[in-house]
Amino acid sequence: MNYIRCRIRGFHGSDEPLSLHKVACACYKGFWALMAPVVILGGIYSGFFTPTEAAIVAIFYTLFVGAAIYRELDLREVVKALDTTTWLSGRVLLVLFTATIFGRILVENDVPGTIAGGVLSLTTNIYAIWAMVIGMLLIIGMFMETLAAIMILVPVMLPVAYMVGIDPIHFGIVMICTLSVGFQTPPLGENLFIASGISGVSIERISLRAIPFAIASVTAIFIIASFPALALWLPRMLGY
């Protein structure tokens, strides 16, 4: 979609050609930043620390690299980051709290099983079920925060996926991709508001420009759902 729009509008890249030398220089300058995923994932998979402990390691590694190596962090920026993180974490925890209670009520009253039976009574065709699931997730993603939607909908929809033979990893990937479309569609559209705030362009104009990209994303989601190997080859290669 980016390529098509650039061709239509006549956009061109930089006058300076991309070279391996520039890539190598950028990697050299950002070496310590690029090492962060290696340290975090390496520590988890080697057993040095758990995923929860990895978050703490990541924080201290980032602070050390930013303050001691790149010298771009100061106390004022750290306090500002902590303030923003506190606000975001509080919102997420409230969502998790209510979603966990709601999920427990659903399970205790066998709501997921009832919904699964109702869906399967309509059709057992896996492609029709995928179409219904994706359509519902697209609508929900437009109005509900992604984390809350995951916490609430997974206990309801995963039994349906099990009953028709959908791989749980495949289902999870399609679900995440589908809900992420809500970031670029109104009325919730967090990314649209961020882009509007940065660029100063009205939210209405940005929303119209985002429609082609949302269509491209939905097309990609249906392709991923139709061909499970696209999403599962890497997990299977890693033994999952």
N, C-alpha and C positions, 0 to 999 in steps of 0.2 A: 504494500500500500504506500509506503514511503517512496519507493522507487517510482511508482506510477504518478503520484502527486508531484514529485520533483520534475519528472519528464513533462507533465502537462504545464506546469508553471515556469519551466525553463530554469530551475535552480541548478547551480553547479557547485562543485566542491571547491576546496581551497586551491589557489594557484600553485602552491607548493606540493609536489607529488609526495605521497606517503613512501617512506623508505624504512628499511630494516634498521638503519642506524638511528633514526628518530625513535622507533619503537624500543630499541635496546637502551637508548639514553633515558627514556621515560621509565622503563622497568628498573634501571639502575637507581634513578632518583627516588622511585617509589618502592624500593626493595623491602624496607621494613614494614610498610603498609601492606604490601602484597603477602608478607609472611604471616599476617594475622589469621587467615583461614587455615594455613598450614599448622600453626601452633594450636588453634582451637580444635580442628578436626583430628589432627595428629594426636593430641592429648586424649581425645575421647576414644578413638579407635585403638589406641595403644593401651588404654586402661589407666592412664595416670590420673584422670579425673572424670567425673560424671558430666552429663550434659548441663545439669544445674550448676555445678562448679565451673564449667566452661564459660558460663556467662560472667562470673566474677573474674576469671582469668582474662577474658576478653576486655573487660573494663580496665583492669590495671595495665594490661599490655597497651591498650589504646592511649591511656593517660601517659604512660612512660614514653611511648614513641612520639606522641604529640608535643609533650613538654620538654623532654630531654634530647630527642634526636632532631625532630623538625623544628622545635622551638616555636610552634604556632599556637599553643594553648597557654592561657594564663588563668589565674584564679577566677577572674570575672566570667570568662567563658565557661569554665567548669560549673560555676554556680548557676549560670543561665541554663546549661544543659541539664543539671539536676532538677531545676525548677520545672522545665518542660517534661522531663521524664516522670516526675512525681504526678503531674497532672494526667499524663497519658496512662500511667500505670493504675492510678485510681479509677479512671474510667473503665479500663479493661477489667480490673478486679470486680467492679460492680456488675459488669456484663457477665463475667464468669460465675459470680455468685448466683445471680438470678437464673442464668441458663442452666446451671448445675441442678438447681431445685426443680426447674421445669422439666429437665431431662429425666430426673428421678421419678417425678409424677407420671410422666409418659410411660416409663418402663414398668412401674408398679401397676398401672392400669392396662397394660398390654396394648397401648395405642399403636406402637410400631407394627405389631403383628396384625392388628385390624386394618391398618392402612395398607400393609403389604398384601393382605388377602384381597382388599378392595381393588387394588391396582391389578393384581393378577387375575381377578375375575373379569376385568375388561379385556385384557390381552396378555398373552405370554410371549409375544414377539419381542425379542430383545431390543430391536431397533425402535419399535414403537415406544417401549418403556424408556429407552434412552431419550427419545424426543420429548416425552412428557417430563422426565426428570430435568433435562436441560432447560426446557421452557419455564418450568416452575422456578428453577434456581436463578434464571435470568431476571424474572420478575421480582423475586425476593431480594436479589442482590441490588436492585435499584432502590430499595426502601430500607434495607436492614444492614447494619454493620457486619462485615465479613466474619469476624470472630464469633459474634452472637449467632449468626446464621449457622455456622459450623457446629457450635455447641448444641443448638436446638435441633438441627435437621439430621445430623449424622445418626442419632439413635432411631430416627423415624425412617430414613431412607435406606440405610445400610442393609436391613433385613430384606428389602425388596431386591437389592443387588445380589445378595446371597442366593435368594430363591431362583433367580434366573441365570445364575452361573457367572456373574460379573466378578472379576478379580477385585478384591478390596483396594489394592494399590491403584489399579486402573480407575476405580470409582472415585477414590480420593483425589487423584490428579485431575480428572474431569471436573469434579466438584469445585476444587480450588480455582481452576482456570475459568469456570463459568461464573463463580461469584466475583472473581476479580474484574469481570467486565463492568460490574456495578461501580467501580472506581472511575469510570469514564462516561457514565450515563447519568443524566439527572433523574430524580431530584436530589439524591444523596451525593453521588459523584465527588468524593473527597478530592481526587486529583484535578477535577475541573475547577474547584474553588482555589486550590493551591496555584494552578496555572494562571487563574484570573488575578490572584493577588500579586503574583510575581510580574506578570506582563502588563497589568493595568487594563486588559481587554475585558469587556463585559462577559458575564457567565453565559448569556444567551448566545453570543457569537462563538464562543469557544465550544459550547455544546453542539452547535451545528457542525463545526469543523471536526468534532470528534466522532460523528456518526459513521463515516467511512471506516475508521479504525475499529469501531465497535463491531461493524459488520464483518470485517476481516477476522477479528478475534472469534466471533461466533462461528464463522466458517471453519476456522482452525479447530475449534472445540468439537464440532461434528465429525471432522476428519479423525481426530484423536479417539473419539468414542467409537467410531466405526472400525478403526484398525488398532486394536489393543497393543500390537507389537511396537507401535511408535512410542508408547509410554512405558512399556514393560521390558524392553530389551536391556536397558541399563540395570534396573533392579535385579533382573534374572542373571545378568552377567556377574553381579556382585553377590549372588547367592540368596536373594530374597524371594 
